[in-house]
Amino acid sequence: MTDHRILTPMKRAKGLGGGHSGVPHWMNQRITALANIPLVIWLIYSVMKLAGANYLEFTTWLSHPLHAGLMILLIVSIFYHATLGLQVIYEDYISCKCLKLTKIIGAKLFFIALGVACIFSTLKVALS
Amino acid sequence: MAEFTLPKNSKIKPGRKVDAAKGAKRKKTFKVYRYDPEDKQNPRLDEFTIDLDQCGPMVLDAIIHIKNDIDSTLTFRRSCREGICGSCAMNIDGRNTLACLKPIAEVSGDVKITPLPHMPVVKDLVPDLNHAYAQYASVEPWMKTETPAPTRERLQSPEDADRLNGTDGKGPSGCILCFCCSTSCPSYWWNPDKFLGPAILLNAWRWITDTRDEATGERLDQLDDAFKLYRCHTIMNCTNACPKDLNPAKSIAEIKKLMVERQT
């Protein structure tokens, strides 16, 4: 603790009070973790099945509504889970408030951008 | 960033060696953390070799023997010497436990004793627990009711009492506030200012689950925070460390379940 203000122990213990935002973060992290299990198994299965396939075979595979749908769900679930998880890691290990906030915002923007790019690519292949 | 190494002035240097067991049949060496804020020196690890026939069987007996007969400046907390008061919590042989409940015979080789991890040290084996006590007070660990107090006792069935005491006597009310659990928790190490830690959350649960207490929602409101409660990542060191065999991790999980239950 690098706070050098003269505060009573109770003032320090109470801090800024409850943020009332813990439950959705915790629940969403678990829901996406559960969703990731079948989705990643499906992805591994698909990659193995498509081993050696040429470009046309792959685009034809991804054009199937089921495959494109599952791919988009996987992208959303994985990147959302990664955003939530990275936030927890930053909150745990970075004590500098400014750096912590910068990292959290950066991670959110990065994964949103990555997710949008991946979804757009999937749709482009699927709909062309 | 989080501190993964000790700051320069906290690095432990080798200390003095005292052999107080010359000619003894049963010898044991105790490596004890020493720190005095007044001498401006780094902490050191003093080695005391003692005659086990001169003291009782527990680690607390050994350090009382060291204080009484070898080095009276050794500072530590102790009171009941039977695992009820929680005063003599310290790190022995790499684990947080109560010195009075830890048999010397359970430690193979030298016995290394350091204060509870990641707490400010007042002197030697005495950690500063002011913040932890304030966190305890912050969860208002007393019965809160709106219904006027009855003229006789507040009714509680044996099953309701089991929620506090546990059917095996290891329910949340068995906590003696030794802080072995909180100081073994990495989440508490990294964020002690915001995370309440397992000891306090177990006690918060003790009042949330009390059928006579009427402030359940208010208590849950206070804990509904990304740091106060949700820094717990179920590492389970707390349950592993508890010298009273309580299960703080389970209490925290129960709080998290109620948090979801009241939103669904």
Interface residues (C-beta under 8 A of the other chain):
Chain A: M1 D3 T8 P9 M10 R12 A13 K14 G15 G17 G18 G19 H20 S21 G22 V23 H25 W26 M27 V88 E91 D92 Y93 I94 S95 C96
Chain B: M1 A2 N130 H131 Y133 A134 Q135 A137 S138 S187 W190 N191 P192 D193 K194 D221 Q222 L223 D224 D225 A226 F227 K228 L229 Y230 R231 H233 K256 M259 V260 Q263
